Amino acid sequence: MDYATLAVLSGIPQDDVHGAVGLPIYATAAYQFENLEDGAQRFATGEGYTYARVQNPTVAALEARLMALENAVGAVALASGQAASFAALLSLLRSGDEVIASPGLFGGTVGLLNQVFGLMGIKVHFVAPEVEAVKAVLNEKTRVVFSELLGNPSLELPDLSGLAALCEAHQVALVVDNTFGAVGALARPLEQGAHVVTHSLTKWASGHGSVLGGAVLSRPTDLWQHYPQFTQPDLQGRVPWETFGPRCFLERVRNLGLSLGGMVLSPFNAYLLFQGLETVELRVERASSNAHQLALWLQQQPQVAWVRYPGLPGDPAQARAEQYLKGGFGSMLTFGLEGGLKGASRFLSRLELLQAPNVGDARTLLVHPWTTTHARIPEAARRAAGVRPEMIRCSVGLESPGDIQTLLEQGLAWVPVAT
Ligand SMILES: *Cc1c(COP(=O)(O)O)cnc(C)c1O
C-alpha cells in the first residue's frame, strides 16, 4: 500500500467491545495474568503485556504505524529522539568498539558520543559522511557509522547509497538519524541500504510542537550475525540471533532502552504522535512548497548574502536531494544576512515570526544557531558543522507563503544592505 494509505489505516487496533474508530489511550501500568503459567509465559517470551515500562497497547499501535511507514522489520518507540539515538548506539556498541560519525551531527548526538560513549571506552572518529573519508578511518573495531539524512544546520546530504555499500562490505551498521526525513514522508534511508534509522518524533511526526518522542527502526538484515551481543547466549541462555532473527537488534533496543533504561514514551504522547502521522505527508508537501518559494524569494533580497536549500539549482545538496527526497525538497532552509553577526541581530530584533529552537512545527520557526544551538561548541567545530555568524536557520511552516514573506520583510528592512 502507498504511504498515504498506510498513514491513516495502519496500526489501528480492532475494538471488538465498542467498535470504536481510532486509537484508545491505555493509561495502565500493569497487565493481569490468568494464572502462574500465563505470567511465566509472558515473561519468558516477551509476548503479551506485562508492565508498561516494556510495552503498552497505545505505544504498540504507534510502533506498528511507524514500521509500516518506513517498511521496517519493526519499531521501538521511546521518550525522545535523544533516547532513540542513545538506545540504538547502546545496543550496538561495547567497550573497545569504534564509531565513525559526521562532525555536523545534531549537537545532542555529538554530546552522547563524546560525553557518554567516549567515557565508556568507545572511540569516535568525526569525519565527513562521504565514502572516501569514512574508508580512511574504518577498521576491524568499527561497529557503527552514524550519519544524518540532512545536516542540521549545514543541510548537507550524505552519500547514503555509497555509505551503505561500504558498510555492507565491511559488516558495519549504518545508522541514519532520519528525523529530517519526516518518518519516510520525505526520505527513507532504509531503502537506500541503511541498517537502522532513528527519529526524533518531536519534529515532523508530531507536527505541532506539542510532545517529545523518538523511535528506532531497522530493516531485515543478517548483519547482526557479526555482532557478539547477538550471537552469544544472553542471561536466559538464549542466542538473540537464533531466537529473534533480524528482529534481535530491536529486541535489544527494547530491553536496554525501555525495560532496563526506562526511557519510556507515555501513552498520551503516543496517541498524539499517532494522529500526527496521519497528516505528515500532506504537511511535508505544503511546507516543502512554501520553503522552495521562500528560498527563491530570499535569493532576490539585497539584505540576503546567500541561501541554502536542497531544491535550489546549484545547491551542493541538489543532485542527491533529487535522488533521495520525495514530495519536495523539505522545509528546512538557511540563509546568511549581510553585515555578519550584526546583520543577524538586527534582523531578529524586528522579526514578527517565531524564534524558537525547534523544527518540523506547523508554524515557521527561526533560530540563530551561532549564538544558541551551537553556542557551546568551540568556534572551529561550529564552523566545521556548517554554522556561520550571519546564518539564520528556518523551519518553514504551513502559513501562506505570502504572509511568511511579509513577516520576514519586517526583519529584513533593518538589515544594512552592502553597497
Ligand atoms: C531534535 C533532534 C534530535 C533529538 O530529539 P529530541 O526529541 O529533542 O530528544 C535528534 N536528532 C535530530 C536531527 C534532531 O533534530
The ligand as an SDF file (V2000), in Angstrom:
LIG
                    3D

 15 15  0  0  0  0  0  0  0  0999 V2000
   15.6880   17.2010   17.7500 C   0  0  0  0  0  0  0  0  0  0  0  0
   16.6210   16.2160   17.1690 C   0  0  0  0  0  0  0  0  0  0  0  0
   17.1110   15.1510   17.9330 C   0  0  0  0  0  0  0  0  0  0  0  0
   16.7480   14.9670   19.3930 C   0  0  0  0  0  0  0  0  0  0  0  0
   15.3940   14.7270   19.5430 O   0  0  0  0  0  0  0  0  0  0  0  0
   14.5610   15.0940   20.8780 P   0  0  0  0  0  0  0  0  0  0  0  0
   13.2100   14.5710   20.5670 O   0  0  0  0  0  0  0  0  0  0  0  0
   14.6230   16.5730   21.0540 O   0  0  0  0  0  0  0  0  0  0  0  0
   15.2380   14.3820   22.0060 O   0  0  0  0  0  0  0  0  0  0  0  0
   17.9640   14.2570   17.3280 C   0  0  0  0  0  0  0  0  0  0  0  0
   18.3290   14.3940   16.0340 N   0  0  0  0  0  0  0  0  0  0  0  0
   17.8830   15.4070   15.2650 C   0  0  0  0  0  0  0  0  0  0  0  0
   18.3240   15.5050   13.8510 C   0  0  0  0  0  0  0  0  0  0  0  0
   17.0130   16.3620   15.8020 C   0  0  0  0  0  0  0  0  0  0  0  0
   16.5750   17.3700   15.0440 O   0  0  0  0  0  0  0  0  0  0  0  0
  1  2  1  0
  2  3  1  0
  2 14  2  0
  3  4  1  0
  3 10  2  0
  4  5  1  0
  5  6  1  0
  6  7  2  0
  6  8  1  0
  6  9  1  0
 10 11  1  0
 11 12  2  0
 12 13  1  0
 12 14  1  0
 14 15  1  0
M  END
$$$$
